[in-house]
Amino acid sequence: MIKKYKIGDALKIDVQDEQVKEAEYNASFFDGITAYSMVNQKGDVLAVLGFRVFDEKGECFALMGKNIGNRMIEFVRFANKKIKVEMKKQKVKKVFMTVKDGFIEAKRLAFMLGFSEVAKLPLFFDEKDYLLYVRKE
């Protein structure tokens, strides 16, 4: 099930190894933006998706759990629809997201969400290179 985000949901995810530092540093960020949580039947948080507008540009954020498994398809379908709705509602033509360089699963997610790589961001976070992606409507 995907539901409206509850404060602290991002802290409950058993994130993929590549996102541990991001989650430690940024999990509380989801508490202040438009966000949604995917939970299983036991109530475990499997993933979160967030969206905000900053300087007239949309930004998309996601934390994915190690145990999302085949629920990824449901998450991608929901995220695609929500991003489109939020872009229209908040009147933005472009949405950006960043992905750690070499994080194959995140690059795949960006592609499935309709994002295209546009730039490399050297030493962007935690002294690691990231890639900038954009989705245009």
C-alpha positions, 0 to 999 in steps of 0.5 A, spaced: 500 500 500 502 507 498 499 512 503 501 519 505 507 520 508 507 520 516 513 523 519 519 519 521 517 514 515 524 515 512 527 513 518 524 506 518 526 504 511 532 498 511 535 502 505 540 499 500 547 499 502 548 505 497 543 510 500 545 509 507 549 515 508 544 519 504 538 516 509 542 518 515 543 525 513 536 526 509 531 522 512 528 527 516 528 532 510 521 528 507 518 530 514 517 537 510 515 536 503 510 532 499 511 525 500 508 518 500 510 511 503 510 504 501 508 499 506 507 492 506 501 488 510 505 488 516 506 496 516 514 496 514 516 502 510 519 499 504 520 506 500 518 513 500 517 518 495 518 526 496 517 532 491 518 539 492 519 546 488 525 550 489 527 556 485 521 554 481 524 547 479 521 541 481 525 536 485 524 529 486 527 524 492 526 517 493 529 512 499 528 505 497 528 499 502 533 492 500 526 488 501 522 492 496 522 486 491 517 485 486 513 491 489 518 496 485 513 495 479 507 498 483 512 504 486 514 506 479 507 506 477 505 510 483 511 515 482 510 516 475 503 518 476 504 523 482 510 526 479 506 528 473 500 530 478 505 534 482 508 538 476 502 540 473 499 542 480 505 546 482 506 549 475 513 546 473 516 544 467 522 540 469 523 536 475 530 534 477 533 528 481 540 526 483 543 519 483 550 517 486 554 515 480 555 507 480 548 506 483 545 502 478 539 500 481 537 508 482 539 509 475 534 504 473 529 507 477 531 514 474 530 511 467 523 508 469 521 514 472 522 518 465 528 522 467 534 523 463 541 524 465 544 531 464 550 532 468 555 529 472 556 533 479 563 531 482 564 530 489 556 532 490 555 529 497 559 525 502 565 526 497 562 522 492 560 523 485 553 524 483 549 524 476 543 530 475 537 527 472 531 531 469 524 530 467 521 534 462 513 535 461 
